[in-house]
Amino acid sequence: MNRGPQINSRAAGLTFTEKAHCAWAHPVPTWVLALAGNADAHGLKGAGERIGYSTAAISTVIAGKYQGDLVKVEEMVNAALLGETVNCPVLGSISRLQCHAEQAKPIRATNSTSLRLHAACRNGCPNYRGARS
């Protein structure tokens, strides 16, 4: 006997995109619609894994009730789902995802690009997400 919900199935009702239209002021921000559309296609878990947030966070963002930092969620949606690019002072035009990945890497004193990135990120780059050191 196979019990429990089917994988990638939802109860009948509103789609996440329809829920976003009900919860957000019109027009619904593009990034919210992208997140809701991804949740429709891949479920809350899939959407959450794609942008690095929990299913609960994705659900509350779509419902317009998220209490956390919406700007950070928007950045991650723009990076992961909408393919946003940024202008890196060292690497030029790169995806926001690559920008976030470069910021997360430890400094490597034997790599000149790593040293230049570390200095540029922390000394005034508008794309830097961490605390200035």
LUMDO-824550 format. One record per residue (C-alpha): residue number from 1; residue in one letter; chain; z, x, y. Coordinates in Angstrom, 1 decimal, padded with zeros to 4 digits. Each point is the difference from the previous one (the first is absolute). Layout:
REM LUMDO-824550
nuza: NUM	nuvex: A	tordren: A	w: Z	u: X	v: Y
...
***
This chain:
REM LUMDO-824550
nuza: 1	nuvex: M	tordren: A	w: 000.0	u: 000.0	v: 000.0
nuza: 2	nuvex: N	tordren: A	w: -001.0	u: 001.4	v: 003.4
nuza: 3	nuvex: R	tordren: A	w: 002.6	u: -000.9	v: 002.6
nuza: 4	nuvex: G	tordren: A	w: 000.2	u: 000.7	v: 003.7
nuza: 5	nuvex: P	tordren: A	w: -002.5	u: 000.0	v: 002.7
nuza: 6	nuvex: Q	tordren: A	w: -003.5	u: 001.3	v: -000.5
nuza: 7	nuvex: I	tordren: A	w: -000.8	u: 003.3	v: 001.6
nuza: 8	nuvex: N	tordren: A	w: -001.7	u: -000.4	v: 003.4
nuza: 9	nuvex: S	tordren: A	w: 000.6	u: -003.8	v: 000.0
nuza: 10	nuvex: R	tordren: A	w: 001.6	u: -002.1	v: 002.7
nuza: 11	nuvex: A	tordren: A	w: 001.2	u: -003.6	v: 000.0
nuza: 12	nuvex: A	tordren: A	w: -002.4	u: -002.4	v: 001.5
nuza: 13	nuvex: G	tordren: A	w: 000.4	u: -000.4	v: 003.8
nuza: 14	nuvex: L	tordren: A	w: -000.9	u: 001.9	v: 003.1
nuza: 15	nuvex: T	tordren: A	w: -001.7	u: 003.4	v: -000.1
nuza: 16	nuvex: F	tordren: A	w: 001.7	u: 002.8	v: 001.8
nuza: 17	nuvex: T	tordren: A	w: -002.7	u: -000.1	v: 002.6
nuza: 18	nuvex: E	tordren: A	w: 000.7	u: -003.8	v: 000.6
nuza: 19	nuvex: K	tordren: A	w: 003.7	u: 000.8	v: 000.2
nuza: 20	nuvex: A	tordren: A	w: -000.7	u: 002.6	v: 002.7
nuza: 21	nuvex: H	tordren: A	w: -002.1	u: -002.5	v: 002.0
nuza: 22	nuvex: C	tordren: A	w: 003.0	u: -002.5	v: -000.2
nuza: 23	nuvex: A	tordren: A	w: 002.6	u: 002.6	v: 000.9
nuza: 24	nuvex: W	tordren: A	w: -001.6	u: 002.1	v: 002.8
nuza: 25	nuvex: A	tordren: A	w: -001.1	u: -001.0	v: 003.5
nuza: 26	nuvex: H	tordren: A	w: -003.7	u: -000.4	v: 000.3
nuza: 27	nuvex: P	tordren: A	w: -001.9	u: 002.2	v: -000.1
nuza: 28	nuvex: V	tordren: A	w: 001.6	u: 001.6	v: -003.0
nuza: 29	nuvex: P	tordren: A	w: 000.0	u: 003.8	v: 000.4
nuza: 30	nuvex: T	tordren: A	w: -002.8	u: 001.7	v: -001.9
nuza: 31	nuvex: W	tordren: A	w: 002.4	u: 002.3	v: -001.9
nuza: 32	nuvex: V	tordren: A	w: 002.1	u: -003.0	v: -001.2
nuza: 33	nuvex: L	tordren: A	w: -003.2	u: -001.7	v: -001.3
nuza: 34	nuvex: A	tordren: A	w: -001.0	u: 003.2	v: -001.8
nuza: 35	nuvex: L	tordren: A	w: 003.5	u: 000.2	v: -001.6
nuza: 36	nuvex: A	tordren: A	w: -000.1	u: -003.6	v: -001.0
nuza: 37	nuvex: G	tordren: A	w: -003.6	u: 000.3	v: -001.4
nuza: 38	nuvex: N	tordren: A	w: 001.1	u: 003.1	v: -002.0
nuza: 39	nuvex: A	tordren: A	w: 003.0	u: -002.0	v: -001.3
nuza: 40	nuvex: D	tordren: A	w: -002.4	u: -002.9	v: -001.0
nuza: 41	nuvex: A	tordren: A	w: -002.2	u: 002.5	v: -001.9
nuza: 42	nuvex: H	tordren: A	w: 002.6	u: 002.3	v: -001.6
nuza: 43	nuvex: G	tordren: A	w: 003.3	u: -001.9	v: 000.3
nuza: 44	nuvex: L	tordren: A	w: 003.1	u: 000.9	v: 002.0
nuza: 45	nuvex: K	tordren: A	w: 000.7	u: 003.0	v: -002.2
nuza: 46	nuvex: G	tordren: A	w: -003.5	u: 001.4	v: 000.3
nuza: 47	nuvex: A	tordren: A	w: 000.0	u: -000.4	v: 003.8
nuza: 48	nuvex: G	tordren: A	w: 003.5	u: 001.5	v: 000.2
nuza: 49	nuvex: E	tordren: A	w: -001.0	u: 003.0	v: -002.1
nuza: 50	nuvex: R	tordren: A	w: -003.1	u: 000.6	v: 002.2
nuza: 51	nuvex: I	tordren: A	w: 002.0	u: 000.2	v: 003.2
nuza: 52	nuvex: G	tordren: A	w: 003.3	u: 001.3	v: -001.3
nuza: 53	nuvex: Y	tordren: A	w: 002.1	u: -003.1	v: 000.5
nuza: 54	nuvex: S	tordren: A	w: 001.9	u: -002.3	v: -002.3
nuza: 55	nuvex: T	tordren: A	w: -001.2	u: -003.4	v: -001.1
nuza: 56	nuvex: A	tordren: A	w: 002.8	u: -001.6	v: 002.0
nuza: 57	nuvex: A	tordren: A	w: -001.1	u: 001.8	v: 003.1
nuza: 58	nuvex: I	tordren: A	w: -003.7	u: -001.0	v: -000.5
nuza: 59	nuvex: S	tordren: A	w: 001.0	u: -003.6	v: -000.5
nuza: 60	nuvex: T	tordren: A	w: 002.2	u: -000.1	v: 003.1
nuza: 61	nuvex: V	tordren: A	w: -002.6	u: 001.7	v: 002.1
nuza: 62	nuvex: I	tordren: A	w: -002.6	u: -002.6	v: -001.0
nuza: 63	nuvex: A	tordren: A	w: 002.5	u: -002.8	v: 000.6
nuza: 64	nuvex: G	tordren: A	w: 000.7	u: 001.4	v: 003.5
nuza: 65	nuvex: K	tordren: A	w: 003.7	u: 000.6	v: -000.8
nuza: 66	nuvex: Y	tordren: A	w: 000.1	u: 003.8	v: -000.5
nuza: 67	nuvex: Q	tordren: A	w: 003.1	u: 001.5	v: 001.7
nuza: 68	nuvex: G	tordren: A	w: -001.1	u: 003.6	v: -000.2
nuza: 69	nuvex: D	tordren: A	w: -002.3	u: 002.1	v: 002.1
nuza: 70	nuvex: L	tordren: A	w: -003.3	u: -001.9	v: 000.1
nuza: 71	nuvex: V	tordren: A	w: -001.7	u: 002.8	v: 001.8
nuza: 72	nuvex: K	tordren: A	w: 000.5	u: 002.3	v: -003.0
nuza: 73	nuvex: V	tordren: A	w: -001.3	u: -002.7	v: -002.4
nuza: 74	nuvex: E	tordren: A	w: -003.0	u: -000.5	v: 002.3
nuza: 75	nuvex: E	tordren: A	w: -000.7	u: 003.7	v: -000.1
nuza: 76	nuvex: M	tordren: A	w: 000.1	u: 000.1	v: -003.8
nuza: 77	nuvex: V	tordren: A	w: -002.3	u: -003.0	v: -000.3
nuza: 78	nuvex: N	tordren: A	w: -002.4	u: 001.5	v: 002.5
nuza: 79	nuvex: A	tordren: A	w: 000.0	u: 003.3	v: -001.9
nuza: 80	nuvex: A	tordren: A	w: -000.1	u: -001.3	v: -003.6
nuza: 81	nuvex: L	tordren: A	w: -002.0	u: -003.2	v: 000.3
nuza: 82	nuvex: L	tordren: A	w: -002.1	u: 000.2	v: 003.1
nuza: 83	nuvex: G	tordren: A	w: -000.9	u: 003.7	v: -000.2
nuza: 84	nuvex: E	tordren: A	w: 001.2	u: 000.9	v: 003.5
nuza: 85	nuvex: T	tordren: A	w: -000.8	u: 003.5	v: 001.2
nuza: 86	nuvex: V	tordren: A	w: 001.8	u: 002.2	v: 002.5
nuza: 87	nuvex: N	tordren: A	w: -000.9	u: 003.1	v: 001.9
nuza: 88	nuvex: C	tordren: A	w: 002.0	u: 002.9	v: -001.3
nuza: 89	nuvex: P	tordren: A	w: 000.3	u: 003.0	v: 002.4
nuza: 90	nuvex: V	tordren: A	w: -000.6	u: 002.4	v: -002.9
nuza: 91	nuvex: L	tordren: A	w: -002.2	u: -001.8	v: -002.5
nuza: 92	nuvex: G	tordren: A	w: -002.0	u: -002.3	v: 002.2
nuza: 93	nuvex: S	tordren: A	w: -000.7	u: -003.6	v: -001.0
nuza: 94	nuvex: I	tordren: A	w: 002.0	u: -000.8	v: -003.2
nuza: 95	nuvex: S	tordren: A	w: 001.3	u: -003.2	v: -001.6
nuza: 96	nuvex: R	tordren: A	w: 003.4	u: -001.1	v: 001.0
nuza: 97	nuvex: L	tordren: A	w: 001.0	u: 000.3	v: -003.7
nuza: 98	nuvex: Q	tordren: A	w: -001.0	u: 003.7	v: 000.0
nuza: 99	nuvex: C	tordren: A	w: 002.0	u: 000.4	v: 003.3
nuza: 100	nuvex: H	tordren: A	w: 003.1	u: -001.5	v: -001.6
nuza: 101	nuvex: A	tordren: A	w: -000.5	u: 002.2	v: -003.1
nuza: 102	nuvex: E	tordren: A	w: -000.4	u: 003.2	v: 002.1
nuza: 103	nuvex: Q	tordren: A	w: 003.2	u: -000.9	v: 001.9
nuza: 104	nuvex: A	tordren: A	w: 001.9	u: -000.4	v: -003.2
nuza: 105	nuvex: K	tordren: A	w: -001.0	u: 003.4	v: -001.4
nuza: 106	nuvex: P	tordren: A	w: 002.4	u: 002.9	v: 000.3
nuza: 107	nuvex: I	tordren: A	w: -000.9	u: 002.8	v: 002.3
nuza: 108	nuvex: R	tordren: A	w: -001.7	u: 002.9	v: -001.8
nuza: 109	nuvex: A	tordren: A	w: 000.4	u: 003.3	v: 001.9
nuza: 110	nuvex: T	tordren: A	w: -002.9	u: 001.6	v: -002.0
nuza: 111	nuvex: N	tordren: A	w: -002.5	u: -002.7	v: 001.1
nuza: 112	nuvex: S	tordren: A	w: -001.3	u: 000.2	v: 003.6
nuza: 113	nuvex: T	tordren: A	w: -001.2	u: -003.6	v: 000.0
nuza: 114	nuvex: S	tordren: A	w: 003.5	u: -001.1	v: -001.2
nuza: 115	nuvex: L	tordren: A	w: 001.6	u: 001.9	v: 002.8
nuza: 116	nuvex: R	tordren: A	w: -002.4	u: -001.4	v: 002.6
nuza: 117	nuvex: L	tordren: A	w: 000.5	u: -003.6	v: -001.3
nuza: 118	nuvex: H	tordren: A	w: 003.8	u: 000.4	v: 000.0
nuza: 119	nuvex: A	tordren: A	w: 000.0	u: 001.2	v: 003.6
nuza: 120	nuvex: A	tordren: A	w: -002.5	u: -002.5	v: 001.3
nuza: 121	nuvex: C	tordren: A	w: 001.7	u: -003.0	v: -001.7
nuza: 122	nuvex: R	tordren: A	w: 003.4	u: 000.8	v: 001.3
nuza: 123	nuvex: N	tordren: A	w: -001.1	u: 001.0	v: 003.5
nuza: 124	nuvex: G	tordren: A	w: -001.4	u: -003.1	v: 001.6
nuza: 125	nuvex: C	tordren: A	w: -002.5	u: -001.5	v: -002.5
nuza: 126	nuvex: P	tordren: A	w: 000.0	u: -003.8	v: 000.6
nuza: 127	nuvex: N	tordren: A	w: -000.5	u: -000.6	v: -003.7
nuza: 128	nuvex: Y	tordren: A	w: 003.2	u: 001.8	v: -001.1
nuza: 129	nuvex: R	tordren: A	w: 002.4	u: -002.4	v: -001.7
nuza: 130	nuvex: G	tordren: A	w: 003.1	u: 002.2	v: -000.5
nuza: 131	nuvex: A	tordren: A	w: 002.7	u: 001.2	v: 002.3
nuza: 132	nuvex: R	tordren: A	w: -001.0	u: 002.8	v: 002.4
nuza: 133	nuvex: S	tordren: A	w: 001.4	u: 003.4	v: -000.9
***
